[in-house]
Amino acid sequence: MDSPRITYALRPGATAEAELDVLANVYRFILDCHAKKAAAEPAPAPDSSNDAAIVRTTEEVSHVEQRHDRS
């Protein structure tokens, strides 16, 4: 396995509530880092496979050719 493994060791004398608070803070930190990274990346440009790029208005179309392999 190439990625580092992270293990969590229980702290001696800590209560269950304190352990949950620590784990919640760790997960919050990870999610915040992920959100910051996602916000910094530019949005992908629309392409032909993007639903927003598909033209749905066909009012002015007078002739549509059908592909022979599709009905």
N, C-alpha and C positions, 0 to 999 in steps of 0.2 A: 504494500500500500504506500503510495507516494505522499499522501497528505498527512500532516501531523495529527496525532491522536490527542485529544484533550480528555482528561479524567478529572473527576471532582471527588475530593476526599472530604468526608464529614469532619467538621471541626470538633475537637473534644469539648464537651460541656455545653455545646450550643443547643438551643431548643429547636424543635421542629419548625416553629414559626420563623425563627431567625434564619434557618437554613433556606426556607422558602423565599424569604425576602432577598437573600443573597442571590439565589438562582433567578429570581424575577429581575433583579438589577442586571445580571449578566445577560439574560435574554433581551432586555430592553436595550442594552448597549449594542448588542449584535444587530438587532433590528434597526436601530438608529443609524448605525454604520452602513447597513445595506440601503436604507432609504436615501442617505446622503450620496452614496455612489450612484444610485439609480437617477437621482435628480441631476447629477453632474453630467450624465451621458446625454448626448443629443438624441432627439427623437428620430427614428428612421424615416427616410423619405418614402412617400407612397410609391408603390409600383403596381404592376398589373395584378398581383396576387392580393393586393390590399382591397378590402371591401369598399373603402372610401373612394378608391380610384375607379370603381366600376360605374359606368354611366347607366342610370336607370330610366332616364326620360327618353321615350321613343315616340313622342307625339308627331314629329316631323318626318319619320321614317316612312317612305313609300314602298320600299322593296327590301325584303330581308332574304338573303340567300341561306338555304339550309345546307348543313354538311350532310353528305350522302350516308355517312356511317351513323348518323343520329336521326331520330324521328322528331 
